[in-house]
């Protein structure tokens, strides 16, 4: 059921529905905005057209009408018309689901946009969301990379991944991404501004060319601003709002970033931007948050791995992590956070390298003598 007050899907509220799907109230006590009868598919053919978020491979459940939901396929995407769904409803056997089943089977799915998601942490995030049952729109400056990643992901997640080329430095491309994602997925619940650049350069500022400085600022600062603007525009126009996550990085804590001053400068404003946008959006069902993946072994880090001598090598091998492990950690945190009532009114800060985890990694390296030469 969609709660009228929070505008969010509350799976545990199915316990308050009668066998005709008529909701009485959600667990928060608010009146329902939209309700869905819960049905058990009675045949193999019915199961084939059930939502991909089936409760199990043997017994599938569907919600009708899908066009009123957040996160599930729209009629247009699934190829099903209202009349066809009416036929499914007439054939389906009504059943009840216990609260334990609902919690264990994770009925909720999200529609996710991730910029810069054809490689590195962006690609890993995309696959982690897909593995959790979500729909994902991938994007990159390169049309060839988008096509290659789509072909790869479709093999495992057919029908739940789409993509379009987008240079986040260009407002026209960003508008195209917004419109494409909105049309393909029926809206966007989570938008992650992951695209970033350091120009693949590690030099003192005076040795850094103006072209590289422009590349970094246009991508990390201007790109984040216009992507946030596009996401907020879309989320204001759709029922239920949504959440924007801006990516933090080296420099976000205000510390020095020697040899990549422009990159650190670009990341130092992410937390402040989130606070400013949260103030502008107060009272709306839209949240702006930050995501901190820590030190991730990507092309960006690899391009400067040898620039900091033996000390840099020591700490990279001790602290850095693979994109896949980071994504496996932060995606469940993101999904759990946005599912909480009032999340849009909370300034979320999702982190991978928490203080406890940092101490554990240093202990593993310094005391146990492990992870030496792990990456290079």
N, C-alpha and C positions, 0 to 999 in steps of 0.2 A: 504494500500500500504506500502511496505517496502522502506524506503528512502535509496538511494544509499550512501549518505554521513553519515547519523547517524546509519544506519543498524538497525533501530527500526521501529516498526509498528506505523503508524500514522493514527488513525481511521478517523480523520476529512478530510483526503485526498480523501475519496470516492467521495467528491463533485466535484473533478476534473476528475472523470472517466466518459466516455461516456457509453452508454447502452450496449456496448460489453465488458466493463470492461477495456478498453484501457486507462491507466493513462497518463495524460499529465505532471503533476508535483505534488509534495507534497506541503503542505502549506508553507514549508520552502523554496520552490523554487528550490529544488534539483531534479535531475532526478531520476526516480524510479529504484530500483533494481529488485523488483518483484511486480507483480500486481495480483489482484484477482477480477474476476467478482463477483458482489453481486447479489444474486438471492433469490427469494421468493419461498419457497416450495409450490407446487401446490396441494399436497394431504396429507392425514394423514400419508401414508406410507413414503412419502418423509420427513415429519417432524420427523418421528421416527429415521431417520438416519442423521438428521442434528446435527451439533455440539451442545453440552450441553449449550454453551453460546448463546442460542437463544435469539432474541430480546424480545420475549414474549412467553407465553405458547400457544397462539392462532396462531401467525404468526411467523414462524421460518425462519431465514436467514442462508445461508451457504456460505462459501468461497471455491473456487476451483482453483487450487488443494490444498488440505490441507497439503500435504507433503512439501509445500514451506513456510508454515507459522511458526510463533513463538507462542507457547502457546496453539494451538488447537490440537485435536487428530491427530495422524499420521494415514496413511492408515492401517498400520499393527495393531495398537491398536484398531481401529474401525472395522476392518475386511472387509474393503472395498478396492477393487482393482481399478486401474485406469479405467478399462473398465466399472465397475459399476458406478464410479463417472461420466464418460462420459454420461451414461444413465440418471443419475440424472440431469446433465446439460441440456440434450436435453428435459427433461420433465419440467424443472423449468421455471417459468415465470420471465423474467428480470424486475427489478424494481429499483427505485431510493430511497435513504434514505436521509432525511434531516440532516443537521448538528446537530440540536436539538435532534433528535432521537438517533444519534450516541453517543452524550455526555451522554444522559440520560440512555441509555441501557448498557453502559460499555462493549463494544465488546472485549476489550483486556483481555486475561488471561495469566497466567504465569505458568511455570513449576518450582516447588519449592522443594528443599531438606532441611530438618530440622533434624539435629542430636539430639539425646536425646529427641525424640518427642512422647514417649508413655505415658508420665505423666507430670504434672506440667505445666510450661510455654510453653514448647515445644509442648505438646499435644494441648494446647489452641491455639497456633499459627497455628498449622496444621489445626485445625477445622475452624479458622477464614479465612485462605487462601481458604479452600475448599468452605466455605460459599460465598466467593467473586467470585467463579467460576474458581478457579485455580486448577491445578493438583498438588498433593503433594506426596512426597515419605517420609514415616515415617521410623524411625530406632531406635534401642535400642540394648544394649548388649544382652538382653533376647529375644530369639526366641519366647517364649511363650507370652510375652507382645506384641511383634510385631503382632503376629497372632490374639490376642484378640482385639487389637486396630483396626486392619484392618477389622475384622468382624463387629465391631461396626460402624466404619465410612462408610463402604461399604453400610450399610443399608440406609444411607442418601445421599451418594455421589458415587453411583455405577459407576465404570469405570474411576473415576478420582483420585483414591488413590491407591498407591502401597507401598510396604515396604520390608525391608530386615534387618536381624540382623547385627549389626556392633559395634564392640568395637573400639572406636576412638583411643585407645592406641596401636592398632595393624595396621601396615601399610597395611598388606594383606587384612584385613577387610575393610579398607578405600578404597583401590583400587577396591574391589568388589562392594562397595556402589556406587562409581563413575560409574563403568561400568554398573551396574544394572539400576541406575537412567537414564543414558544416553540412554540405550536400551529401557526401559519401557516407558519413556516420550518423547523420541526423542531429548533429550538435557535437559539442566538445565539453567533457566534464573536467579533464585535466590537461593543461597546456604547460609543457616544460621547455623553457628557453635554454637549451643546452648548447646551441651553436656558439663556438668561441674560437679565438685565434690568438697566437702569440707571434704570428708571422714566421714561425719556425726559425726564430732568431733569438740568440742570447748575447746581448751586447750592452755596454753602458749606453746611456741615453745619447751621449754626444757622438757615438759611433753608429747609432741606429738611423737608417735612412728615413726621410719623410714618408716615403711610400709604405714602409713597414708600419710606421706609427699610424698612418691613416687606416691601413688594413685592420689593425688591432682595435682602434677606437670605433671605426665604422661597424665592425662585426660585434664587438663585445658591449659597447655602450649604445650606439644608435640602433643596432639590431635588436637589442633587448628592449629598448623603448618602443620601437614601432611594432615589434611582435607582441609585447604586453598590451599595447593599444588595440591591436587587431583582436587579440583574445578577449579583452574586456568588452569590446564592441559586440562580438558574437555572443558572449555569455549574458550580456544585458538583454539581448533579443530573444533568448531562449528560456524556457521554463526551467526553474531549478538552479540557475546560475552556474557556478563552476569554480575552478581553482587554477591559479597561475603559479608556477614555481620558477624562480630565477636562480641560475646556477652560480654559487659562490666558488672561490678558488683562492690561490695564493694572493695575499694582499687584502683579503676580506677582513682579516683581524686587525688591519692597520699597521702590521709589521713591514719592515723593509723587504723589497723584492729586488735585490741586486742583480743586475744584468737582464732584468725583464721588468723595468719600472713601469712601462706603459701598460703591461698586462696587470700588474698589481694595482695600478691606479684605476683601471677599468673595473676591477672586481671589488674595490673598496666601497663602491657606492651601492652594491646590491642590497645590503640590509637596509640602508637608508631609503632606497627606492621602495622596498616592500612596505616600510612604515608609512611613507608618503601616500602610496596608493591605497593602503588600508584605511587611512584617514579620509581619502576622497570617496571611498566606497562604503563608508560606514552606513549600516542599515540595509545594505543590499546583500543578496545571497551569493556574493562573489568574494573569494579570499585570494590574497597575494602572499606568497611565502618564499622561503629560500631552501635550496637543496645544496648540501655540502658533501661531495663525494670523497673528499680527502685527496691524497696523492695517488693517482691512478696511472698505471703503466700503459700509456697511450703514445701515439705518434708525437703528440705535443711534448711530453716529458722525454721521450727517447731522443728527440732532436737536440736536447741540451744536456743529456745524461753525462757527458764527459766534460762539460764546461766548468764544473765545480770541484774537480780534482777528487782525491781519495775520500775527503769528508763527504762530498755530495754522493759519491758512490755508496759509501757506508750507509747513509741515511735512506737513500732510495731503496736499496736492497732490504733495509730493515722495516721501512714504513709503507712503501708503495704496495698496491694491491692490484689484481687483475680487474678489468672492467666487469667481467662476469660475476666475480664474487661480490663486488660493490653493488651491482644491480640486484643481485639476489638478496642483499641485506636491506637496501633502501626502498625497493618497490613495495614490499609488504608494509613498511612503515608509512609510506605515502598513502597506500590504499586504506590502511587502518585509520590514519589521521583524517582523511576527507570523509570517511564514513561516520565520524563522530558528530553528534548534534552540536551545532554552533561552531563548526570548524571554520566557516567563512568569516566569523568574527574573531578568530584567533590568529595571531601572527605565528604561523608554523615555521619551524626551523628543523628540517630533517638532516641528520648528520650520519655519516658512516664512521669517520675516525673520531669517535668520542674519546674523552680523556682516559677512561678505563681501557679502551681498546689500544690507545697509543701506549700506555704503560705496559700493557701485555706484550705488544710488539717489541718495545725496547728491552723488556725483560728477556724475551725469547732470543734477541740478538746479543745483548750484553752479557747476561748471566749464563744462558744455555749455549751460547755460541752458534746458534742456528741462523739461517737465512742469508749467510754470507754468500755473495755471488749469485743470489737468487735470480736476478734479472740480467746482470752483466758484470 
